[in-house]
Amino acid sequence: MLRTILLIVALLIILAIAAVKTGLVDITQGQQAQLPTIDVKVRDVDIGTTPTNVQVPSVGTTTRQVELPSVTIGKGSNQPAPVPIPAPAPAQGNGQ
C-alpha cells in the first residue's frame, strides 16, 4: 500500500516537472523586494473522442469502428490542433 502511494506521488511530481518543461504550464514570479506574486498561465486542453477502426476480439477477430480519446492543446485564442493518439496494437493471443 505504501509503495503504491509513493509511486503515485512520484508520478505526479514527474508529470508536474514535464508540464513546466514542455511549456504546458508557465509559472513566473513577481518582484523580489516585496511579497512574491505568482502568475500562472495554463494552456487550453480539449479532450474528446475520434472514430477509429481497431480489431476487437470475438470468436474470431473483426475490425470495428470505435471511439478513441483525442486531446487538443491550444494557446488561448489560437486554433487548437488535434493530437492523434495511436491505436493500441492488436493482442497476440496464444490460445489461453
Sequence and secondary structure as in RCSB ss.txt:
>XXXX:A:sequence
MLRTILLIVALLIILAIAAVKTGLVDITQGQQAQLPTIDVKVRDVDIGTTPTNVQVPSVGTTTRQVELPSVTIGK
GSNQPAPVPIPAPAPAQGNGQ
>XXXX:A:secstr
 HHHHHHHHHHHHHHHHHHHHTTSEEEEE  SSSS  EEEEE EEEEEEEEEEEEEESSSEEEEEEEEEEEEEE 
TTS  EEE             
